[in-house]
Amino acid sequence: MSKILIIEDDHSLQHFMSTLLKNNGYDVCVASNLSSATTMFFSHTPDLIILDLTLGEESGEDFLVKNRQLTESSIIIVSAIDDFSKKVHLLDEGADDYITKPFNPGELLARVRVGLRKKTSSDPHKQFYAFEEFKIDYEKEQVFLNQNEIHLTPIEYQILKHLTLNHGRVCTSTSVLKSIWGVNHSESDAQNLRVFMANLRKKIEPNPTKPKFLLTHIGVGYRFIE
């Protein structure tokens, strides 16, 4: 049973999310402030964390920044703040998803399912990833479409590996750049990334003008579908 930690100071919303998730088979614990959240984070080792940004006078972002490197758990931000630049910033800081309040129960459950899939599939030591006619062999560094091998450049392969290991998650352009070129990536690297993505689509998409696998989130980054 997957463990979910809800960090939310609105008790009515906290109860709503907790009841919804428990009724759908999840093991749920809740916290209303950063102190109790930190205690539960270390004692319960949750598979997924639902984190409110505004916790009274405390900031959920502080929890994200402090603990992101300590866990592989998926972290979903839930906030009434619907600010595009804020969303990009939090994704760059390590959030896996961002849901704007108010939201419906189906949306939350869908995001939770994606977050839990991401956690179980993002092991850098896993050997294969497959989705419909697409397959990638991480051990041999081979990519196949309809059982035909697709020949990629080393950088194209590293970009595709990063996106497929995080499939279903929006990867910001900054996170992709850091994974390939490191923290000291340049403006030219950012421009080259768009070129590499265009070339990748030509090689793995059945119809590059209507991408099926590699989706662009304008101004944010990229996502490998599923």
Secondary structure as the mmCIF struct_conf table of DSSP 4:
data_model
#
loop_
_struct_conf.conf_type_id
_struct_conf.id
_struct_conf.beg_label_comp_id
_struct_conf.beg_label_asym_id
_struct_conf.beg_label_seq_id
_struct_conf.end_label_comp_id
_struct_conf.end_label_asym_id
_struct_conf.end_label_seq_id
STRN STRN1 LYS A 3 ILE A 7
BEND BEND1 ASP A 9 ASP A 9
HELX_RH_AL_P HELX_RH_AL_P1 HIS A 11 ASN A 23
TURN_TY1_P TURN_TY1_P1 ASN A 24 GLY A 25
STRN STRN2 ASP A 27 ALA A 31
BEND BEND2 SER A 32 ASN A 33
HELX_RH_AL_P HELX_RH_AL_P2 LEU A 34 HIS A 44
BEND BEND3 ASP A 47 ASP A 47
STRN STRN3 LEU A 48 ASP A 52
BEND BEND4 LEU A 53 LEU A 53
STRN STRN4 THR A 54 LEU A 55
TURN_TY1_P TURN_TY1_P2 GLY A 56 GLU A 57
STRN STRN5 GLU A 58 SER A 59
HELX_RH_AL_P HELX_RH_AL_P3 GLY A 60 ASN A 67
HELX_RH_3T_P HELX_RH_3T_P1 ARG A 68 LEU A 70
STRN STRN6 SER A 74 SER A 79
BEND BEND5 ALA A 80 ALA A 80
HELX_RH_AL_P HELX_RH_AL_P4 PHE A 84 GLU A 93
TURN_TY1_P TURN_TY1_P3 GLY A 94 GLY A 94
BEND BEND6 ASP A 96 ASP A 96
STRN STRN7 ASP A 97 THR A 100
BEND BEND7 LYS A 101 PRO A 102
HELX_RH_AL_P HELX_RH_AL_P5 PRO A 105 SER A 121
TURN_TY1_P TURN_TY1_P4 PRO A 124 HIS A 125
STRN STRN8 PHE A 128 PHE A 131
TURN_TY1_P TURN_TY1_P5 GLU A 132 GLU A 133
STRN STRN9 PHE A 134 ASP A 137
TURN_TY1_P TURN_TY1_P6 TYR A 138 GLU A 141
STRN STRN10 GLN A 142 LEU A 145
TURN_TY1_P TURN_TY1_P7 ASN A 146 GLN A 147
STRN STRN11 ASN A 148 ILE A 150
HELX_RH_AL_P HELX_RH_AL_P6 PRO A 154 LEU A 165
TURN_TY1_P TURN_TY1_P8 ASN A 166 GLY A 168
BEND BEND8 ARG A 169 ARG A 169
HELX_LH_PP_P HELX_LH_PP_P1 VAL A 170 VAL A 170
STRN STRN12 CYS A 171 THR A 172
HELX_RH_AL_P HELX_RH_AL_P7 SER A 173 TRP A 181
TURN_TY1_P TURN_TY1_P9 VAL A 183 ASN A 184
HELX_RH_AL_P HELX_RH_AL_P8 GLU A 187 ILE A 204
BEND BEND9 PRO A 206 ASN A 207
TURN_TY1_P TURN_TY1_P10 PRO A 208 THR A 209
BEND BEND10 LYS A 210 LYS A 210
BEND BEND11 LYS A 212 PHE A 213
STRN STRN13 LEU A 214 HIS A 217
TURN_TY1_P TURN_TY1_P11 ILE A 218 VAL A 220
STRN STRN14 GLY A 221 PHE A 224
#
